[in-house]
Amino acid sequence: MPGLIWENAVLSAPEFRRLPLFATANLVPYRWQGPVVLVIHDTLCEHPDSEISRLNRLRFRARYRRSAQRADLILTPSNASAIDIQTHFKIPERRILVIPPGLPAIFHQKNASHFNSHSWIPGLPENYLLFVGKKSARRQFPTILEAIRRIRQSGHSLKLVAVGPISNHHNYDDDLIDLGYVSDQALVDLYQNAMALVWPSSREGFGLPIVESMACGCPVITSPVNAIAEVAGEAALALSEITPESISSALLQLINNPDLQIQLRQKGLLQASRFNRSVFATKVAQAIATIAN
């Protein structure tokens, strides 16, 4: 409610509402009268497999659709999202522009981190797996933890390190190190020293942790669906389904096959190089200029 009030009472006050608007988070104020470039990251509210709560569907679904139909130009990070925007919001292709995001220089492997994560994370084993982002239902976080538990029971000392919003998983205290938010430099070090990023999901609008991981030379295990398929390309270890068995099987492939780890690192670096921050910034600036002028 505070955000809704700010958008429609402060942001869209008479002195602003006829100006060009670059709206970066799916929504356009109701009373906006100027030209609009709208960023739509995803269409999760339209899909049952996105595990969006009923409350959030009620709060956002109609507002997202109205904002898309109001915009003069829509920017979106993936072809999968562009197709969804056309299908669910009834927006013609000519009003949609796909611009994949790029990464800050710190995430590229050549910019080696001088941050030692082992010095400030108690109990961090030499070999660990990484999860980055919100532990949403569509990313099947309990399933990942169950896979880790099975791997540990087979004699491997792996733990899962999670970065992002803290959540309590009391049944997995021995398997999980939940760090909360960390600095970019700490995150780079975690990527560079992890055995793999484990990041399955039923639906995403892009999947930035996948690109970050690949840029840092960290192998990726993910589910090759919708936007993730185009972001990861052929550079990730693909899960046929998101189950403890499939995840633990993929982990064992990495553990038992050092050559596979090397191949995934090399493919990942090449794939990540396609997401250029300078190109991204130039294309976004050009898109805004077409509307603002």
Secondary structure, DSSP 8 states (H G I E B T S, - for coil): -HHHHIIIIIITSTTTTTS-EEE-SS---TT--S-EEEE----GGG-GGG---HHHHHHHHHHHHHHHHH-SEEEES-HHHHHHHHHHH---GGGEEE------GGGSTTS-----GGGTSTT--SSEEEEES---GGGTHHHHHHHHHHHHHTT---EEEEESS----GGGTTTEEEEES--HHHHHHHHHH-SEEEE--S--S--HHHHHHHHTT--EEE---HHHHHHHTTSSEE-SS-SHHHHHHHHHHHHH-HHHHHHHHHHHHHHHTT--HHHHHHHHHHHHHHHH-
